[in-house]
Amino acid sequence: MAQVIKLLGPQIPMTDADDPGQNAELATKVYITHDPGGGQAHEIILKNGGGDVLGTIHLLNGHDIILDKEPTDYLHTASNTNHVFFGPVAVMG
């Protein structure tokens, strides 16, 4: 059975800009998707508000993930892409 989520804001393109503003509206849960036409996997980098790397993950095209983070943590891709999107969500069940 699919996981039920509540959308809390828009899903926007994730860029390679090392920008603390890419925090998904200060969300603690973020839905990240890599569109199926996006070719290769892309590395997603999670950083805290101070810019320290907390972790990385490679997201394959056509896949998605819900990531738990602190409100001031932010995300960016390791390389420029137009195929990775993210937005704030709440997990309902």
C-alpha positions, 0 to 999 in steps of 0.5 A: 500500500502506498504511503499517504502524505499531505502536501504542505507547499509547492514542489519546486526544482532542486538546483545545485546552488548551495543555498540555505533557502532551499529548505522546503519552507522550513519543512521537517519532511520533504518529498523528493522526486526524480522524473523518469525522463531525467537520465542518470542518478543525481546526488542529493546533498543535505546540509545544516543551516551552517553549511555542514554536510549531514549526508548524501544520497543518489536518487535514480531517475523515476524514483522518489523518497521522503526525507526527514530533516530539521527545519533549517537544514537544506538540500541541493544537487551535486550537479545542475539538473532540471529533473529533481523536485522537492516540496514539504509534506506531512506523513499521514500513515 
